[in-house]
Amino acid sequence: MKKSDVTCSECGAGFRRLELTSERGIQENYHCPACGTLIEELGAAYLVLYRLTVQPSIKAIRNQ
């Protein structure tokens, strides 16, 4: 398992990214739930999970 932190470039929301190489994933795109910005294009080779850890900037969301 690999752990890393990811930040949305638009609203500043922070995520903990977990990559499980022991599980197969689904080929899809992960978008920021706060503003809809594409965070990552996921492949099916392994399972990737995201957890929101830092709330997005209200100012950035209002300016959309």
PDB file of N, CA, C, O and CB in Angstrom:
ATOM      1  N   MET A   1       0.846  -1.173   0.000  1.00  0.00           N
ATOM      2  CA  MET A   1       0.000   0.000   0.000  1.00  0.00           C
ATOM      3  C   MET A   1       0.893   1.240   0.000  1.00  0.00           C
ATOM      4  O   MET A   1       1.882   1.319   0.729  1.00  0.00           O
ATOM      5  CB  MET A   1      -0.963  -0.004   1.222  1.00  0.00           C
ATOM      6  N   LYS A   2       0.513   2.207  -0.844  1.00  0.00           N
ATOM      7  CA  LYS A   2       1.224   3.481  -0.901  1.00  0.00           C
ATOM      8  C   LYS A   2       0.275   4.579  -0.432  1.00  0.00           C
ATOM      9  O   LYS A   2      -0.907   4.576  -0.774  1.00  0.00           O
ATOM     10  CB  LYS A   2       1.756   3.774  -2.346  1.00  0.00           C
ATOM     11  N   LYS A   3       0.801   5.519   0.353  1.00  0.00           N
ATOM     12  CA  LYS A   3       0.019   6.657   0.829  1.00  0.00           C
ATOM     13  C   LYS A   3       0.653   7.939   0.317  1.00  0.00           C
ATOM     14  O   LYS A   3       1.877   8.064   0.267  1.00  0.00           O
ATOM     15  CB  LYS A   3      -0.072   6.668   2.381  1.00  0.00           C
ATOM     16  N   SER A   4      -0.192   8.890  -0.062  1.00  0.00           N
ATOM     17  CA  SER A   4       0.303  10.201  -0.455  1.00  0.00           C
ATOM     18  C   SER A   4      -0.799  11.228  -0.231  1.00  0.00           C
ATOM     19  O   SER A   4      -1.960  10.873  -0.023  1.00  0.00           O
ATOM     20  CB  SER A   4       0.774  10.204  -1.939  1.00  0.00           C
ATOM     21  N   ASP A   5      -0.429  12.490  -0.274  1.00  0.00           N
ATOM     22  CA  ASP A   5      -1.386  13.572  -0.124  1.00  0.00           C
ATOM     23  C   ASP A   5      -1.511  14.313  -1.447  1.00  0.00           C
ATOM     24  O   ASP A   5      -0.520  14.531  -2.143  1.00  0.00           O
ATOM     25  CB  ASP A   5      -0.963  14.534   1.010  1.00  0.00           C
ATOM     26  N   VAL A   6      -2.737  14.699  -1.787  1.00  0.00           N
ATOM     27  CA  VAL A   6      -3.032  15.375  -3.046  1.00  0.00           C
ATOM     28  C   VAL A   6      -3.851  16.616  -2.722  1.00  0.00           C
ATOM     29  O   VAL A   6      -4.705  16.586  -1.835  1.00  0.00           O
ATOM     30  CB  VAL A   6      -3.796  14.431  -4.046  1.00  0.00           C
ATOM     31  N   THR A   7      -3.593  17.709  -3.439  1.00  0.00           N
ATOM     32  CA  THR A   7      -4.343  18.947  -3.263  1.00  0.00           C
ATOM     33  C   THR A   7      -4.976  19.349  -4.583  1.00  0.00           C
ATOM     34  O   THR A   7      -4.323  19.313  -5.627  1.00  0.00           O
ATOM     35  CB  THR A   7      -3.434  20.075  -2.729  1.00  0.00           C
ATOM     36  N   CYS A   8      -6.242  19.729  -4.540  1.00  0.00           N
ATOM     37  CA  CYS A   8      -6.945  20.219  -5.728  1.00  0.00           C
ATOM     38  C   CYS A   8      -6.362  21.575  -6.115  1.00  0.00           C
ATOM     39  O   CYS A   8      -6.238  22.464  -5.273  1.00  0.00           O
ATOM     40  CB  CYS A   8      -8.487  20.326  -5.472  1.00  0.00           C
ATOM     41  N   SER A   9      -6.013  21.729  -7.367  1.00  0.00           N
ATOM     42  CA  SER A   9      -5.405  22.978  -7.827  1.00  0.00           C
ATOM     43  C   SER A   9      -6.406  24.128  -7.907  1.00  0.00           C
ATOM     44  O   SER A   9      -5.993  25.288  -7.921  1.00  0.00           O
ATOM     45  CB  SER A   9      -4.771  22.769  -9.181  1.00  0.00           C
ATOM     46  N   GLU A  10      -7.692  23.846  -7.957  1.00  0.00           N
ATOM     47  CA  GLU A  10      -8.713  24.889  -8.081  1.00  0.00           C
ATOM     48  C   GLU A  10      -9.200  25.406  -6.733  1.00  0.00           C
ATOM     49  O   GLU A  10      -9.201  26.616  -6.506  1.00  0.00           O
ATOM     50  CB  GLU A  10      -9.886  24.365  -8.869  1.00  0.00           C
ATOM     51  N   CYS A  11      -9.613  24.516  -5.834  1.00  0.00           N
ATOM     52  CA  CYS A  11     -10.251  24.959  -4.593  1.00  0.00           C
ATOM     53  C   CYS A  11      -9.403  24.729  -3.341  1.00  0.00           C
ATOM     54  O   CYS A  11      -9.756  25.200  -2.260  1.00  0.00           O
ATOM     55  CB  CYS A  11     -11.561  24.256  -4.431  1.00  0.00           C
ATOM     56  N   GLY A  12      -8.299  24.015  -3.480  1.00  0.00           N
ATOM     57  CA  GLY A  12      -7.418  23.801  -2.342  1.00  0.00           C
ATOM     58  C   GLY A  12      -7.804  22.661  -1.423  1.00  0.00           C
ATOM     59  O   GLY A  12      -7.183  22.474  -0.378  1.00  0.00           O
ATOM     60  N   ALA A  13      -8.825  21.890  -1.794  1.00  0.00           N
ATOM     61  CA  ALA A  13      -9.208  20.730  -0.975  1.00  0.00           C
ATOM     62  C   ALA A  13      -8.036  19.753  -0.926  1.00  0.00           C
ATOM     63  O   ALA A  13      -7.333  19.565  -1.919  1.00  0.00           O
ATOM     64  CB  ALA A  13     -10.493  20.029  -1.548  1.00  0.00           C
ATOM     65  N   GLY A  14      -7.830  19.134   0.232  1.00  0.00           N
ATOM     66  CA  GLY A  14      -6.743  18.180   0.395  1.00  0.00           C
ATOM     67  C   GLY A  14      -7.277  16.774   0.560  1.00  0.00           C
ATOM     68  O   GLY A  14      -8.307  16.564   1.201  1.00  0.00           O
ATOM     69  N   PHE A  15      -6.583  15.814  -0.014  1.00  0.00           N
ATOM     70  CA  PHE A  15      -7.012  14.421   0.020  1.00  0.00           C
ATOM     71  C   PHE A  15      -5.858  13.520   0.433  1.00  0.00           C
ATOM     72  O   PHE A  15      -4.700  13.799   0.120  1.00  0.00           O
ATOM     73  CB  PHE A  15      -7.564  13.990  -1.346  1.00  0.00           C
ATOM     74  N   ARG A  16      -6.174  12.454   1.127  1.00  0.00           N
ATOM     75  CA  ARG A  16      -5.224  11.363   1.358  1.00  0.00           C
ATOM     76  C   ARG A  16      -5.487  10.350   0.258  1.00  0.00           C
ATOM     77  O   ARG A  16      -6.623   9.909   0.083  1.00  0.00           O
ATOM     78  CB  ARG A  16      -5.377  10.717   2.812  1.00  0.00           C
ATOM     79  N   ARG A  17      -4.454   9.976  -0.484  1.00  0.00           N
ATOM     80  CA  ARG A  17      -4.567   9.016  -1.585  1.00  0.00           C
ATOM     81  C   ARG A  17      -3.957   7.694  -1.147  1.00  0.00           C
ATOM     82  O   ARG A  17      -2.796   7.640  -0.742  1.00  0.00           O
ATOM     83  CB  ARG A  17      -3.869   9.547  -2.875  1.00  0.00           C
ATOM     84  N   LEU A  18      -4.746   6.630  -1.232  1.00  0.00           N
ATOM     85  CA  LEU A  18      -4.270   5.288  -0.905  1.00  0.00           C
ATOM     86  C   LEU A  18      -4.280   4.450  -2.168  1.00  0.00           C
ATOM     87  O   LEU A  18      -5.270   4.416  -2.898  1.00  0.00           O
ATOM     88  CB  LEU A  18      -5.142   4.630   0.204  1.00  0.00           C
ATOM     89  N   GLU A  19      -3.178   3.781  -2.417  1.00  0.00           N
ATOM     90  CA  GLU A  19      -3.043   2.922  -3.593  1.00  0.00           C
ATOM     91  C   GLU A  19      -2.806   1.495  -3.119  1.00  0.00           C
ATOM     92  O   GLU A  19      -1.794   1.203  -2.481  1.00  0.00           O
ATOM     93  CB  GLU A  19      -1.879   3.405  -4.524  1.00  0.00           C
ATOM     94  N   LEU A  20      -3.742   0.613  -3.433  1.00  0.00           N
ATOM     95  CA  LEU A  20      -3.632  -0.787  -3.026  1.00  0.00           C
ATOM     96  C   LEU A  20      -3.245  -1.625  -4.236  1.00  0.00           C
ATOM     97  O   LEU A  20      -4.068  -1.869  -5.118  1.00  0.00           O
ATOM     98  CB  LEU A  20      -4.964  -1.298  -2.402  1.00  0.00           C
ATOM     99  N   THR A  21      -2.008  -2.059  -4.274  1.00  0.00           N
ATOM    100  CA  THR A  21      -1.536  -2.836  -5.415  1.00  0.00           C
ATOM    101  C   THR A  21      -2.017  -4.279  -5.357  1.00  0.00           C
ATOM    102  O   THR A  21      -1.900  -5.008  -6.342  1.00  0.00           O
ATOM    103  CB  THR A  21      -0.022  -2.800  -5.479  1.00  0.00           C
ATOM    104  N   SER A  22      -2.552  -4.698  -4.227  1.00  0.00           N
ATOM    105  CA  SER A  22      -3.047  -6.069  -4.084  1.00  0.00           C
ATOM    106  C   SER A  22      -4.476  -6.233  -4.606  1.00  0.00           C
ATOM    107  O   SER A  22      -4.967  -7.357  -4.715  1.00  0.00           O
ATOM    108  CB  SER A  22      -2.986  -6.488  -2.625  1.00  0.00           C
ATOM    109  N   GLU A  23      -5.149  -5.118  -4.932  1.00  0.00           N
ATOM    110  CA  GLU A  23      -6.527  -5.152  -5.426  1.00  0.00           C
ATOM    111  C   GLU A  23      -6.611  -4.506  -6.802  1.00  0.00           C
ATOM    112  O   GLU A  23      -5.922  -3.525  -7.078  1.00  0.00           O
ATOM    113  CB  GLU A  23      -7.477  -4.440  -4.442  1.00  0.00           C
ATOM    114  N   ARG A  24      -7.460  -5.063  -7.663  1.00  0.00           N
ATOM    115  CA  ARG A  24      -7.689  -4.455  -8.968  1.00  0.00           C
ATOM    116  C   ARG A  24      -8.701  -3.333  -8.825  1.00  0.00           C
ATOM    117  O   ARG A  24      -9.646  -3.432  -8.042  1.00  0.00           O
ATOM    118  CB  ARG A  24      -8.176  -5.505  -9.994  1.00  0.00           C
ATOM    119  N   GLY A  25      -8.500  -2.272  -9.580  1.00  0.00           N
ATOM    120  CA  GLY A  25      -9.392  -1.122  -9.531  1.00  0.00           C
ATOM    121  C   GLY A  25     -10.313  -1.067 -10.733  1.00  0.00           C
ATOM    122  O   GLY A  25     -10.488  -2.047 -11.457  1.00  0.00           O
ATOM    123  N   ILE A  26     -10.889   0.090 -10.922  1.00  0.00           N
ATOM    124  CA  ILE A  26     -11.794   0.352 -12.044  1.00  0.00           C
ATOM    125  C   ILE A  26     -11.213   1.521 -12.828  1.00  0.00           C
ATOM    126  O   ILE A  26     -10.776   2.513 -12.244  1.00  0.00           O
ATOM    127  CB  ILE A  26     -13.267   0.662 -11.551  1.00  0.00           C
ATOM    128  N   GLN A  27     -11.211   1.400 -14.148  1.00  0.00           N
ATOM    129  CA  GLN A  27     -10.706   2.499 -14.968  1.00  0.00           C
ATOM    130  C   GLN A  27     -11.760   3.600 -14.986  1.00  0.00           C
ATOM    131  O   GLN A  27     -12.850   3.420 -15.528  1.00  0.00           O
ATOM    132  CB  GLN A  27     -10.364   2.020 -16.423  1.00  0.00           C
ATOM    133  N   GLU A  28     -11.425   4.731 -14.393  1.00  0.00           N
ATOM    134  CA  GLU A  28     -12.344   5.865 -14.301  1.00  0.00           C
ATOM    135  C   GLU A  28     -11.554   7.127 -13.992  1.00  0.00           C
ATOM    136  O   GLU A  28     -10.329   7.086 -13.871  1.00  0.00           O
ATOM    137  CB  GLU A  28     -13.428   5.620 -13.218  1.00  0.00           C
ATOM    138  N   ASN A  29     -12.250   8.240 -13.866  1.00  0.00           N
ATOM    139  CA  ASN A  29     -11.638   9.506 -13.500  1.00  0.00           C
ATOM    140  C   ASN A  29     -12.111   9.897 -12.111  1.00  0.00           C
ATOM    141  O   ASN A  29     -13.269   9.671 -11.760  1.00  0.00           O
ATOM    142  CB  ASN A  29     -11.977  10.612 -14.533  1.00  0.00           C
ATOM    143  N   TYR A  30     -11.214  10.485 -11.313  1.00  0.00           N
ATOM    144  CA  TYR A  30     -11.603  10.983 -10.003  1.00  0.00           C
ATOM    145  C   TYR A  30     -11.613  12.499 -10.066  1.00  0.00           C
ATOM    146  O   TYR A  30     -10.610  13.125 -10.407  1.00  0.00           O
ATOM    147  CB  TYR A  30     -10.643  10.467  -8.883  1.00  0.00           C
ATOM    148  N   HIS A  31     -12.770  13.088  -9.730  1.00  0.00           N
ATOM    149  CA  HIS A  31     -12.951  14.534  -9.727  1.00  0.00           C
ATOM    150  C   HIS A  31     -13.114  15.018  -8.295  1.00  0.00           C
ATOM    151  O   HIS A  31     -13.640  14.300  -7.445  1.00  0.00           O
ATOM    152  CB  HIS A  31     -14.172  14.943 -10.586  1.00  0.00           C
ATOM    153  N   CYS A  32     -12.664  16.232  -8.032  1.00  0.00           N
ATOM    154  CA  CYS A  32     -12.830  16.849  -6.723  1.00  0.00           C
ATOM    155  C   CYS A  32     -14.327  16.955  -6.429  1.00  0.00           C
ATOM    156  O   CYS A  32     -15.064  17.516  -7.239  1.00  0.00           O
ATOM    157  CB  CYS A  32     -12.139  18.256  -6.666  1.00  0.00           C
ATOM    158  N   PRO A  33     -14.796  16.433  -5.294  1.00  0.00           N
ATOM    159  CA  PRO A  33     -16.223  16.514  -4.987  1.00  0.00           C
ATOM    160  C   PRO A  33     -16.702  17.937  -4.688  1.00  0.00           C
ATOM    161  O   PRO A  33     -17.904  18.197  -4.741  1.00  0.00           O
ATOM    162  CB  PRO A  33     -16.533  15.626  -3.814  1.00  0.00           C
ATOM    163  N   ALA A  34     -15.801  18.852  -4.378  1.00  0.00           N
ATOM    164  CA  ALA A  34     -16.185  20.222  -4.054  1.00  0.00           C
ATOM    165  C   ALA A  34     -16.352  21.094  -5.299  1.00  0.00           C
ATOM    166  O   ALA A  34     -17.302  21.873  -5.384  1.00  0.00           O
ATOM    167  CB  ALA A  34     -15.154  20.838  -3.136  1.00  0.00           C
ATOM    168  N   CYS A  35     -15.437  20.970  -6.266  1.00  0.00           N
ATOM    169  CA  CYS A  35     -15.484  21.875  -7.421  1.00  0.00           C
ATOM    170  C   CYS A  35     -15.537  21.161  -8.766  1.00  0.00           C
ATOM    171  O   CYS A  35     -15.762  21.817  -9.783  1.00  0.00           O
ATOM    172  CB  CYS A  35     -14.293  22.777  -7.399  1.00  0.00           C
ATOM    173  N   GLY A  36     -15.340  19.853  -8.813  1.00  0.00           N
ATOM    174  CA  GLY A  36     -15.443  19.103 -10.057  1.00  0.00           C
ATOM    175  C   GLY A  36     -14.183  19.028 -10.891  1.00  0.00           C
ATOM    176  O   GLY A  36     -14.212  18.468 -11.986  1.00  0.00           O
ATOM    177  N   THR A  37     -13.086  19.569 -10.416  1.00  0.00           N
ATOM    178  CA  THR A  37     -11.817  19.531 -11.150  1.00  0.00           C
ATOM    179  C   THR A  37     -11.282  18.100 -11.211  1.00  0.00           C
ATOM    180  O   THR A  37     -11.338  17.366 -10.224  1.00  0.00           O
ATOM    181  CB  THR A  37     -10.774  20.468 -10.488  1.00  0.00           C
ATOM    182  N   LEU A  38     -10.765  17.713 -12.374  1.00  0.00           N
ATOM    183  CA  LEU A  38     -10.168  16.390 -12.519  1.00  0.00           C
ATOM    184  C   LEU A  38      -8.925  16.296 -11.655  1.00  0.00           C
ATOM    185  O   LEU A  38      -8.004  17.102 -11.784  1.00  0.00           O
ATOM    186  CB  LEU A  38      -9.826  16.096 -13.994  1.00  0.00           C
ATOM    187  N   ILE A  39      -8.905  15.308 -10.774  1.00  0.00           N
ATOM    188  CA  ILE A  39      -7.755  15.081  -9.900  1.00  0.00           C
ATOM    189  C   ILE A  39      -6.827  14.028 -10.507  1.00  0.00           C
ATOM    190  O   ILE A  39      -5.608  14.203 -10.523  1.00  0.00           O
ATOM    191  CB  ILE A  39      -8.220  14.641  -8.494  1.00  0.00           C
ATOM    192  N   GLU A  40      -7.410  12.935 -11.007  1.00  0.00           N
ATOM    193  CA  GLU A  40      -6.577  11.852 -11.545  1.00  0.00           C
ATOM    194  C   GLU A  40      -7.392  10.962 -12.474  1.00  0.00           C
ATOM    195  O   GLU A  40      -8.575  10.718 -12.237  1.00  0.00           O
ATOM    196  CB  GLU A  40      -5.969  11.011 -10.400  1.00  0.00           C
ATOM    197  N   GLU A  41      -6.745  10.478 -13.538  1.00  0.00           N
ATOM    198  CA  GLU A  41      -7.320   9.444 -14.398  1.00  0.00           C
ATOM    199  C   GLU A  41      -6.809   8.109 -13.863  1.00  0.00           C
ATOM    200  O   GLU A  41      -5.609   7.838 -13.894  1.00  0.00           O
ATOM    201  CB  GLU A  41      -6.932   9.655 -15.931  1.00  0.00           C
ATOM    202  N   LEU A  42      -7.719   7.289 -13.377  1.00  0.00           N
ATOM    203  CA  LEU A  42      -7.345   6.036 -12.724  1.00  0.00           C
ATOM    204  C   LEU A  42      -7.355   4.886 -13.718  1.00  0.00           C
ATOM    205  O   LEU A  42      -8.245   4.788 -14.562  1.00  0.00           O
ATOM    206  CB  LEU A  42      -8.291   5.733 -11.558  1.00  0.00           C
ATOM    207  N   GLY A  43      -6.357   4.018 -13.610  1.00  0.00           N
ATOM    208  CA  GLY A  43      -6.308   2.806 -14.402  1.00  0.00           C
ATOM    209  C   GLY A  43      -6.868   1.636 -13.609  1.00  0.00           C
ATOM    210  O   GLY A  43      -7.135   1.770 -12.415  1.00  0.00           O
ATOM    211  N   ALA A  44      -7.047   0.509 -14.247  1.00  0.00           N
ATOM    212  CA  ALA A  44      -7.637  -0.657 -13.594  1.00  0.00           C
ATOM    213  C   ALA A  44      -6.594  -1.596 -12.987  1.00  0.00           C
ATOM    214  O   ALA A  44      -6.958  -2.632 -12.430  1.00  0.00           O
ATOM    215  CB  ALA A  44      -8.480  -1.417 -14.583  1.00  0.00           C
ATOM    216  N   ALA A  45      -5.323  -1.262 -13.081  1.00  0.00           N
ATOM    217  CA  ALA A  45      -4.275  -2.161 -12.602  1.00  0.00           C
ATOM    218  C   ALA A  45      -4.284  -2.322 -11.080  1.00  0.00           C
ATOM    219  O   ALA A  45      -3.918  -3.380 -10.567  1.00  0.00           O
ATOM    220  CB  ALA A  45      -2.923  -1.651 -13.048  1.00  0.00           C
ATOM    221  N   TYR A  46      -4.702  -1.277 -10.357  1.00  0.00           N
ATOM    222  CA  TYR A  46      -4.726  -1.341  -8.896  1.00  0.00           C
ATOM    223  C   TYR A  46      -5.819  -0.418  -8.368  1.00  0.00           C
ATOM    224  O   TYR A  46      -6.294   0.464  -9.084  1.00  0.00           O
ATOM    225  CB  TYR A  46      -3.342  -0.954  -8.298  1.00  0.00           C
ATOM    226  N   LEU A  47      -6.208  -0.618  -7.141  1.00  0.00           N
ATOM    227  CA  LEU A  47      -7.282   0.148  -6.514  1.00  0.00           C
ATOM    228  C   LEU A  47      -6.729   1.428  -5.899  1.00  0.00           C
ATOM    229  O   LEU A  47      -5.743   1.389  -5.163  1.00  0.00           O
ATOM    230  CB  LEU A  47      -7.997  -0.697  -5.443  1.00  0.00           C
ATOM    231  N   VAL A  48      -7.365   2.573  -6.200  1.00  0.00           N
ATOM    232  CA  VAL A  48      -6.981   3.864  -5.637  1.00  0.00           C
ATOM    233  C   VAL A  48      -8.191   4.433  -4.907  1.00  0.00           C
ATOM    234  O   VAL A  48      -9.296   4.466  -5.448  1.00  0.00           O
ATOM    235  CB  VAL A  48      -6.471   4.850  -6.750  1.00  0.00           C
ATOM    236  N   LEU A  49      -7.971   4.880  -3.677  1.00  0.00           N
ATOM    237  CA  LEU A  49      -9.022   5.472  -2.859  1.00  0.00           C
ATOM    238  C   LEU A  49      -8.602   6.863  -2.433  1.00  0.00           C
ATOM    239  O   LEU A  49      -7.424   7.121  -2.190  1.00  0.00           O
ATOM    240  CB  LEU A  49      -9.330   4.596  -1.627  1.00  0.00           C
ATOM    241  N   TYR A  50      -9.577   7.760  -2.345  1.00  0.00           N
ATOM    242  CA  TYR A  50      -9.328   9.131  -1.894  1.00  0.00           C
ATOM    243  C   TYR A  50     -10.189   9.420  -0.666  1.00  0.00           C
ATOM    244  O   TYR A  50     -11.329   8.964  -0.578  1.00  0.00           O
ATOM    245  CB  TYR A  50      -9.626  10.157  -3.030  1.00  0.00           C
ATOM    246  N   ARG A  51      -9.634  10.181   0.282  1.00  0.00           N
ATOM    247  CA  ARG A  51     -10.383  10.621   1.456  1.00  0.00           C
ATOM    248  C   ARG A  51     -10.102  12.109   1.657  1.00  0.00           C
ATOM    249  O   ARG A  51      -8.947  12.534   1.687  1.00  0.00           O
ATOM    250  CB  ARG A  51      -9.993   9.787   2.736  1.00  0.00           C
ATOM    251  N   LEU A  52     -11.164  12.892   1.792  1.00  0.00           N
ATOM    252  CA  LEU A  52     -11.027  14.325   2.013  1.00  0.00           C
ATOM    253  C   LEU A  52     -10.440  14.567   3.398  1.00  0.00           C
ATOM    254  O   LEU A  52     -10.973  14.078   4.395  1.00  0.00           O
ATOM    255  CB  LEU A  52     -12.392  15.043   1.861  1.00  0.00           C
ATOM    256  N   THR A  53      -9.343  15.321   3.464  1.00  0.00           N
ATOM    257  CA  THR A  53      -8.693  15.600   4.746  1.00  0.00           C
ATOM    258  C   THR A  53      -8.628  17.087   5.058  1.00  0.00           C
ATOM    259  O   THR A  53      -8.513  17.467   6.223  1.00  0.00           O
ATOM    260  CB  THR A  53      -7.299  15.025   4.752  1.00  0.00           C
ATOM    261  N   VAL A  54      -8.700  17.947   4.020  1.00  0.00           N
ATOM    262  CA  VAL A  54      -8.667  19.399   4.209  1.00  0.00           C
ATOM    263  C   VAL A  54      -9.844  19.991   3.450  1.00  0.00           C
ATOM    264  O   VAL A  54      -9.987  19.767   2.248  1.00  0.00           O
ATOM    265  CB  VAL A  54      -7.304  20.019   3.718  1.00  0.00           C
ATOM    266  N   GLN A  55     -10.681  20.739   4.142  1.00  0.00           N
ATOM    267  CA  GLN A  55     -11.854  21.353   3.520  1.00  0.00           C
ATOM    268  C   GLN A  55     -11.414  22.329   2.424  1.00  0.00           C
ATOM    269  O   GLN A  55     -10.381  22.985   2.551  1.00  0.00           O
ATOM    270  CB  GLN A  55     -12.720  22.083   4.584  1.00  0.00           C
ATOM    271  N   PRO A  56     -12.210  22.423   1.338  1.00  0.00           N
ATOM    272  CA  PRO A  56     -11.867  23.358   0.263  1.00  0.00           C
ATOM    273  C   PRO A  56     -12.060  24.802   0.705  1.00  0.00           C
ATOM    274  O   PRO A  56     -12.755  25.083   1.682  1.00  0.00           O
ATOM    275  CB  PRO A  56     -12.713  23.075  -0.979  1.00  0.00           C
ATOM    276  N   SER A  57     -11.437  25.700  -0.025  1.00  0.00           N
ATOM    277  CA  SER A  57     -11.573  27.126   0.226  1.00  0.00           C
ATOM    278  C   SER A  57     -12.951  27.593  -0.245  1.00  0.00           C
ATOM    279  O   SER A  57     -13.307  27.391  -1.406  1.00  0.00           O
ATOM    280  CB  SER A  57     -10.445  27.922  -0.483  1.00  0.00           C
ATOM    281  N   ILE A  58     -13.718  28.208   0.635  1.00  0.00           N
ATOM    282  CA  ILE A  58     -15.044  28.717   0.284  1.00  0.00           C
ATOM    283  C   ILE A  58     -14.920  29.780  -0.807  1.00  0.00           C
ATOM    284  O   ILE A  58     -15.743  29.829  -1.721  1.00  0.00           O
ATOM    285  CB  ILE A  58     -15.757  29.300   1.533  1.00  0.00           C
ATOM    286  N   LYS A  59     -13.913  30.616  -0.715  1.00  0.00           N
ATOM    287  CA  LYS A  59     -13.697  31.688  -1.692  1.00  0.00           C
ATOM    288  C   LYS A  59     -13.508  31.108  -3.094  1.00  0.00           C
ATOM    289  O   LYS A  59     -14.065  31.633  -4.058  1.00  0.00           O
ATOM    290  CB  LYS A  59     -12.471  32.542  -1.297  1.00  0.00           C
ATOM    291  N   ALA A  60     -12.734  30.037  -3.218  1.00  0.00           N
ATOM    292  CA  ALA A  60     -12.477  29.421  -4.522  1.00  0.00           C
ATOM    293  C   ALA A  60     -13.747  28.812  -5.108  1.00  0.00           C
ATOM    294  O   ALA A  60     -13.951  28.863  -6.320  1.00  0.00           O
ATOM    295  CB  ALA A  60     -11.392  28.349  -4.399  1.00  0.00           C
ATOM    296  N   ILE A  61     -14.595  28.240  -4.270  1.00  0.00           N
ATOM    297  CA  ILE A  61     -15.835  27.640  -4.744  1.00  0.00           C
ATOM    298  C   ILE A  61     -16.822  28.706  -5.194  1.00  0.00           C
ATOM    299  O   ILE A  61     -17.508  28.521  -6.199  1.00  0.00           O
ATOM    300  CB  ILE A  61     -16.456  26.776  -3.654  1.00  0.00           C
ATOM    301  N   ARG A  62     -16.906  29.808  -4.478  1.00  0.00           N
ATOM    302  CA  ARG A  62     -17.834  30.903  -4.816  1.00  0.00           C
ATOM    303  C   ARG A  62     -17.456  31.573  -6.141  1.00  0.00           C
ATOM    304  O   ARG A  62     -18.329  32.080  -6.845  1.00  0.00           O
ATOM    305  CB  ARG A  62     -17.851  31.953  -3.689  1.00  0.00           C
ATOM    306  N   ASN A  63     -16.179  31.581  -6.482  1.00  0.00           N
ATOM    307  CA  ASN A  63     -15.718  32.261  -7.697  1.00  0.00           C
ATOM    308  C   ASN A  63     -15.947  31.449  -8.963  1.00  0.00           C
ATOM    309  O   ASN A  63     -15.577  31.901 -10.046  1.00  0.00           O
ATOM    310  CB  ASN A  63     -14.255  32.583  -7.575  1.00  0.00           C
ATOM    311  N   GLN A  64     -16.535  30.286  -8.865  1.00  0.00           N
ATOM    312  CA  GLN A  64     -16.755  29.447 -10.056  1.00  0.00           C
ATOM    313  C   GLN A  64     -17.932  29.925 -10.847  1.00  0.00           C
ATOM    314  O   GLN A  64     -18.262  29.338 -11.878  1.00  0.00           O
ATOM    315  CB  GLN A  64     -16.962  27.998  -9.667  1.00  0.00           C
TER     316      GLN A  64
END
